[in-house]
Amino acid sequence: MKPIIVIILAIAVGYVSYEYVYPTFADAMKFTKHVPKVEPKKEIAVAPVPKPVVKKEPKVVMEAPKPELKPEMAPEPKPEMPKIPEPAPVDPNAFVAPVFPPVDEVTQNWAVVPKGFFTTPKQVTMKKDLELKMQMGKATAATNFKSGAKIYVMGQEGTNLVVGASAGSPMRGQVAMDDTDFKEVFAAAYEQVKIVQTENARKAHAYRLAAAERAQNAPASAAGGGASSSNDKPAKDADGSYPLLVASMKAGEVTEIKTDNIKSWGDPAQEKIDGTDYWTVNVKYETQTMFGKFETEAQARIKNGRVEKWVYTGSGEVVP
């Protein structure tokens, strides 16, 4: 048994010596037989691997689904803008009310009250207690007026009113306008005149429309074709006036209407008024009132070649 173990050990020692000890010794002694041949490495060209072409897919944007609105949550529709109504067509036969200047313009800011307003004394009320010196000729007397007392206005002196204790009193004094209710009295009277003037203008307008309709519907024979020479259509001068009407004014048949205050002359028309056939001519003129000049309309009614009467077209009253 021991010989086998010795043999194995000898083989092992020889193998280790050959593998590890001998190469070192051979290298020191320059033995080349033992060095294995080393073949040069062949260079292998390696082509670069092409990068794969990546196709860009279109970017898909995912929109979040809109929440459905319940009917009660739905926004209310915007209201449509209202259309501007077109102006109504103007009726050529419509009445146009007269335009009156304001009180401040009529009185020039109360510096010059129309003198016609003082034609008859106007009663006003005192706003404060005052002692007024009343004078008649050289005689002078002082009179006390309590607030609320009545006094009569006869005229104006600058910013003062010329007053008297009664409408017929010869004694005169002066009081500041603002110490009385004169402005209120004047304004109220002016408003009343505006109402009357407007109503007269409305009646005059209605009369003109009715007269035009009567003339349009009148028989052809009533247009003067068969009329006698004494009832011929009144002649008109080149300046628009009518000699027949001018002669009536100069004869004093009407005093309020003058040739120099007539603003316009109308056209003659043949009408039956209260059962009588007339030729009529309307005139517009300025008349002087207590508040200044106002435009008024009158009508000359002509029969048998002469002016029988002058009347206001609004009221039908005779013009003085």
Backbone torsions as a table, in degrees:
resi	resn	phi	psi	omega
1	MET	NA	-42.7	-179.0
2	LYS	-61.8	-37.3	179.3
3	PRO	-62.0	-36.8	-177.8
4	ILE	-65.5	-40.8	-178.8
5	ILE	-66.9	-36.4	-179.6
6	VAL	-65.7	-41.3	-179.3
7	ILE	-62.9	-44.9	-177.7
8	ILE	-62.8	-41.8	179.4
9	LEU	-63.8	-39.5	180.0
10	ALA	-63.9	-41.8	178.5
11	ILE	-62.1	-41.4	-177.4
12	ALA	-66.3	-41.2	-179.2
13	VAL	-66.8	-40.9	179.5
14	GLY	-63.2	-38.5	-178.4
15	TYR	-68.0	-42.3	-179.2
16	VAL	-66.8	-38.7	-179.1
17	SER	-64.6	-43.3	-178.5
18	TYR	-64.6	-38.0	-174.1
19	GLU	-81.4	-34.9	-171.3
20	TYR	-116.2	-39.1	-175.4
21	VAL	-83.0	-45.7	-175.2
22	TYR	-62.3	-44.9	-179.5
23	PRO	-59.0	-37.3	-179.2
24	THR	-68.2	-41.5	179.4
25	PHE	-67.8	-41.0	179.9
26	ALA	-66.2	-37.8	179.7
27	ASP	-66.2	-34.9	178.9
28	ALA	-71.8	-32.3	-177.7
29	MET	-92.0	2.9	176.8
30	LYS	67.6	31.5	173.2
31	PHE	-77.3	129.0	-178.0
32	THR	-104.9	-12.0	-177.3
33	LYS	-63.4	-30.5	-173.9
34	HIS	-83.4	-22.1	-175.2
35	VAL	-71.3	123.7	179.4
36	PRO	-70.9	144.8	177.6
37	LYS	-69.6	133.0	178.8
38	VAL	-108.9	111.9	179.7
39	GLU	-78.5	140.2	178.8
40	PRO	-64.8	144.7	179.5
41	LYS	-75.8	129.3	175.9
42	LYS	-79.6	130.1	177.3
43	GLU	-78.5	126.6	179.4
44	ILE	-107.6	118.5	178.3
45	ALA	-72.5	122.8	179.4
46	VAL	-105.7	114.0	178.0
47	ALA	-71.6	138.1	179.5
48	PRO	-63.2	136.2	179.1
49	VAL	-71.8	120.2	-179.5
50	PRO	-64.0	139.6	178.7
51	LYS	-72.5	135.5	178.8
52	PRO	-66.2	135.8	178.6
53	VAL	-77.2	120.2	-178.6
54	VAL	-99.2	115.0	177.4
55	LYS	-75.4	129.2	179.0
56	LYS	-79.4	118.7	176.5
57	GLU	-77.6	139.9	177.1
58	PRO	-57.7	134.7	-177.0
59	LYS	-72.9	121.9	-179.3
60	VAL	-97.2	119.0	178.7
61	VAL	-94.2	119.4	-179.6
62	MET	-88.6	116.8	177.3
63	GLU	-88.7	137.7	178.1
64	ALA	-68.4	134.2	-179.9
65	PRO	-62.1	134.4	179.8
66	LYS	-74.8	137.2	-179.8
67	PRO	-68.7	136.5	177.4
68	GLU	-75.1	131.6	-179.0
69	LEU	-90.0	134.1	175.1
70	LYS	-72.3	155.0	-177.7
71	PRO	-52.4	-38.6	-178.2
72	GLU	-75.2	-16.0	179.2
73	MET	-97.4	-8.8	-176.8
74	ALA	-66.1	140.1	179.6
75	PRO	-66.5	145.1	179.1
76	GLU	-71.3	142.0	178.5
77	PRO	-65.1	144.6	-179.9
78	LYS	-68.9	133.4	179.7
79	PRO	-68.4	144.7	178.5
80	GLU	-71.9	143.6	178.5
81	MET	-67.1	130.7	-179.8
82	PRO	-64.2	139.5	178.9
83	LYS	-78.2	138.7	179.0
84	ILE	-72.4	119.9	-178.1
85	PRO	-65.1	141.1	177.4
86	GLU	-72.9	141.7	179.6
87	PRO	-62.1	141.3	-179.7
88	ALA	-66.8	144.7	179.4
89	PRO	-61.2	142.4	-177.9
90	VAL	-78.4	127.7	177.7
91	ASP	-82.8	117.4	-178.2
92	PRO	-64.3	-19.3	180.0
93	ASN	-97.5	5.3	-178.3
94	ALA	-71.6	148.8	178.8
95	PHE	-76.3	133.9	176.6
96	VAL	-113.1	114.1	-177.1
97	ALA	-67.8	144.2	177.5
98	PRO	-66.9	151.4	179.3
99	VAL	-102.7	128.4	-178.7
100	PHE	-109.4	141.4	176.8
101	PRO	-69.1	152.0	178.8
102	PRO	-67.2	163.3	-176.6
103	VAL	-58.8	-41.9	-177.8
104	ASP	-61.5	-32.5	178.4
105	GLU	-75.3	-39.6	179.8
106	VAL	-62.1	-39.3	-176.3
107	THR	-97.9	2.6	-176.3
108	GLN	52.6	53.7	-177.8
109	ASN	57.4	39.7	176.2
110	TRP	67.4	12.8	177.4
111	ALA	-82.2	-31.9	-179.1
112	VAL	-136.3	92.6	175.8
113	VAL	-76.0	134.4	179.3
114	PRO	-50.6	131.1	-176.2
115	LYS	-63.7	-26.9	179.9
116	GLY	-61.4	-23.3	-179.8
117	PHE	-68.1	-22.1	-177.6
118	PHE	-98.9	13.0	179.3
119	THR	-58.7	-40.8	172.5
120	THR	-117.8	141.4	-179.0
121	PRO	-58.1	138.9	179.5
122	LYS	-110.0	131.7	-178.8
123	GLN	-84.6	130.6	177.7
124	VAL	-129.5	170.5	-177.2
125	THR	-113.7	136.3	177.4
126	MET	-73.8	140.7	179.2
127	LYS	-99.0	-10.3	179.6
128	LYS	-151.6	164.0	176.6
129	ASP	-73.1	129.7	-179.3
130	LEU	-142.5	149.1	170.9
131	GLU	-107.0	114.4	-176.9
132	LEU	-106.6	138.7	174.7
133	LYS	-90.5	114.8	-179.6
134	MET	-99.3	139.4	-174.2
135	GLN	-133.5	141.8	172.1
136	MET	-139.0	106.9	-174.2
137	GLY	66.8	-124.7	178.0
138	LYS	-93.8	-9.4	-179.4
139	ALA	-80.3	135.5	-178.6
140	THR	-130.4	139.5	178.3
141	ALA	-142.9	143.8	177.5
142	ALA	-98.4	131.3	-178.6
143	THR	-127.3	133.8	178.8
144	ASN	-92.5	134.3	176.5
145	PHE	-122.8	125.1	177.8
146	LYS	-83.4	157.1	174.8
147	SER	-59.3	130.3	-177.1
148	GLY	97.3	-10.9	179.5
149	ALA	-72.1	152.3	178.7
150	LYS	-91.7	143.6	178.3
151	ILE	-146.6	156.3	-174.5
152	TYR	-109.2	134.9	-178.8
153	VAL	-99.9	128.3	179.9
154	MET	-110.7	-14.8	-177.2
155	GLY	179.8	-168.7	-177.2
156	GLN	-136.0	140.0	173.7
157	GLU	-131.3	94.2	-177.2
158	GLY	65.6	-122.4	178.3
159	THR	-91.1	2.4	-179.6
160	ASN	-104.1	156.4	175.1
161	LEU	-104.4	139.5	173.8
162	VAL	-86.4	120.8	-172.1
163	VAL	-127.2	164.5	174.4
164	GLY	-140.5	158.0	-178.2
165	ALA	-69.1	-26.1	177.8
166	SER	-146.2	170.2	-176.4
167	ALA	-65.4	-32.2	-177.5
168	GLY	-103.2	6.1	-176.9
169	SER	-70.9	134.0	177.1
170	PRO	-79.4	-12.4	-179.6
171	MET	-76.1	139.2	-177.8
172	ARG	-129.4	143.6	174.6
173	GLY	-143.4	-179.6	179.3
174	GLN	-129.1	142.6	178.9
175	VAL	-140.2	144.1	178.4
176	ALA	-62.0	138.5	-177.0
177	MET	-58.6	-39.9	-177.0
178	ASP	-73.7	-7.7	175.6
179	ASP	-86.0	2.6	178.0
180	THR	-131.0	174.5	175.7
181	ASP	-96.3	31.3	-177.2
182	PHE	-57.2	-42.4	-177.5
183	LYS	-62.0	-40.3	179.0
184	GLU	-66.5	-39.4	179.1
185	VAL	-64.6	-44.8	179.8
186	PHE	-63.0	-46.4	-177.5
187	ALA	-62.7	-39.7	179.6
188	ALA	-65.5	-41.8	179.1
189	ALA	-66.8	-36.5	179.1
190	TYR	-65.8	-41.0	178.3
191	GLU	-63.0	-37.9	179.3
192	GLN	-66.5	-40.0	178.3
193	VAL	-65.1	-38.9	178.1
194	LYS	-61.4	-39.7	179.4
195	ILE	-64.0	-45.4	-178.7
196	VAL	-64.7	-44.7	-179.3
197	GLN	-63.4	-40.1	179.2
198	THR	-65.5	-41.4	179.2
199	GLU	-66.7	-38.9	176.8
200	ASN	-63.3	-40.4	178.1
201	ALA	-65.3	-36.4	178.2
202	ARG	-65.2	-43.4	179.0
203	LYS	-65.7	-39.1	178.3
204	ALA	-63.9	-39.1	178.2
205	HIS	-64.2	-44.9	179.4
206	ALA	-63.7	-36.2	179.2
207	TYR	-66.1	-41.4	179.7
208	ARG	-62.5	-41.4	179.4
209	LEU	-64.5	-42.1	-180.0
210	ALA	-66.6	-39.7	179.2
211	ALA	-65.0	-40.1	178.4
212	ALA	-64.4	-38.4	178.8
213	GLU	-68.4	-38.9	178.1
214	ARG	-63.8	-41.5	-179.9
215	ALA	-66.6	-35.1	-179.5
216	GLN	-70.1	-35.8	-177.3
217	ASN	-92.4	0.2	-178.5
218	ALA	-70.9	146.6	176.6
219	PRO	-61.6	154.6	-177.8
220	ALA	-60.7	-32.5	-178.5
221	SER	-69.3	-19.8	-178.6
222	ALA	-83.3	-2.3	-177.8
223	ALA	-81.6	3.4	176.2
224	GLY	108.7	-2.5	-177.7
225	GLY	-61.9	-39.8	-179.0
226	GLY	-103.0	11.8	-176.9
227	ALA	-74.9	153.9	177.8
228	SER	-75.8	165.7	-177.6
229	SER	-65.0	-22.2	-178.9
230	SER	-76.9	-11.2	179.9
231	ASN	-124.8	36.8	179.9
232	ASP	-70.8	160.5	177.2
233	LYS	-60.5	131.8	-178.5
234	PRO	-61.9	136.0	-178.2
235	ALA	-77.1	151.3	-178.7
236	LYS	-120.0	132.3	178.6
237	ASP	-78.3	171.5	-178.7
238	ALA	-64.8	-29.0	-179.5
239	ASP	-83.1	2.2	177.6
240	GLY	96.6	-11.1	-178.6
241	SER	-83.4	169.6	179.6
242	TYR	-118.8	118.2	-179.2
243	PRO	-55.3	-34.7	-179.5
244	LEU	-64.3	-40.4	-179.9
245	LEU	-73.6	-38.4	179.0
246	VAL	-63.0	-40.7	179.0
247	ALA	-63.5	-36.0	178.5
248	SER	-65.2	-40.8	178.8
249	MET	-65.3	-45.0	-178.1
250	LYS	-66.8	-28.1	179.0
251	ALA	-78.4	-5.1	178.3
252	GLY	82.1	16.6	178.5
253	GLU	-71.3	-17.9	172.5
254	VAL	-144.3	135.1	-176.8
255	THR	-106.7	-25.8	-177.5
256	GLU	-75.3	-27.6	-177.7
257	ILE	-100.8	125.6	177.6
258	LYS	-123.5	155.0	-179.7
259	THR	-62.7	-29.5	-176.9
260	ASP	-83.7	-8.2	176.7
261	ASN	-110.7	7.9	176.3
262	ILE	-80.6	127.1	-179.0
263	LYS	-90.7	-34.3	-180.0
264	SER	-156.8	151.4	177.8
265	TRP	-111.7	131.8	178.4
266	GLY	-84.7	178.2	177.7
267	ASP	-90.1	146.6	179.5
268	PRO	-71.0	147.1	177.7
269	ALA	-141.6	147.6	178.2
270	GLN	-100.4	123.8	-175.1
271	GLU	-136.2	155.5	172.0
272	LYS	-106.3	114.6	-177.1
273	ILE	-123.0	122.6	-178.8
274	ASP	53.0	38.2	176.3
275	GLY	83.1	2.4	-178.3
276	THR	-116.1	138.2	177.5
277	ASP	-85.1	128.9	179.8
278	TYR	-131.9	153.4	156.9
279	TRP	-93.7	131.2	-178.4
280	THR	-120.3	144.5	175.4
281	VAL	-135.6	123.6	177.8
282	ASN	-93.0	141.5	176.0
283	VAL	-130.9	143.0	173.2
284	LYS	-106.8	132.8	-176.1
285	TYR	-146.4	165.9	177.5
286	GLU	-97.7	130.0	178.1
287	THR	-118.2	143.5	-178.7
288	GLN	-85.6	125.9	177.2
289	THR	-120.6	178.5	177.9
290	MET	-65.3	-14.6	-179.8
291	PHE	-109.2	13.6	-178.7
292	GLY	110.1	-162.3	-175.9
293	LYS	-89.8	135.6	175.0
294	PHE	-128.3	148.3	177.2
295	GLU	-81.2	131.1	-177.9
296	THR	-129.8	159.1	178.7
297	GLU	-124.6	134.4	178.2
298	ALA	-131.2	166.3	-178.3
299	GLN	-131.4	131.8	172.9
300	ALA	-93.5	125.1	178.3
301	ARG	-105.5	118.8	-170.5
302	ILE	-110.9	132.7	177.9
303	LYS	-143.2	132.6	178.7
304	ASN	56.2	38.8	172.4
305	GLY	81.6	13.0	177.4
306	ARG	-144.6	156.9	178.1
307	VAL	-78.2	114.5	-179.4
308	GLU	-79.8	-37.0	-179.8
309	LYS	-162.0	158.0	171.4
310	TRP	-114.2	131.2	179.6
311	VAL	-133.8	153.0	170.7
312	TYR	-72.1	130.0	-178.9
313	THR	-68.3	-23.4	-179.3
314	GLY	-77.1	-49.9	-174.6
315	SER	-103.2	-19.0	-176.0
316	GLY	81.0	0.7	178.9
317	GLU	-73.9	152.3	-179.8
318	VAL	-71.3	134.5	178.4
319	VAL	-80.2	129.0	-179.3
320	PRO	-69.3	NA	NA
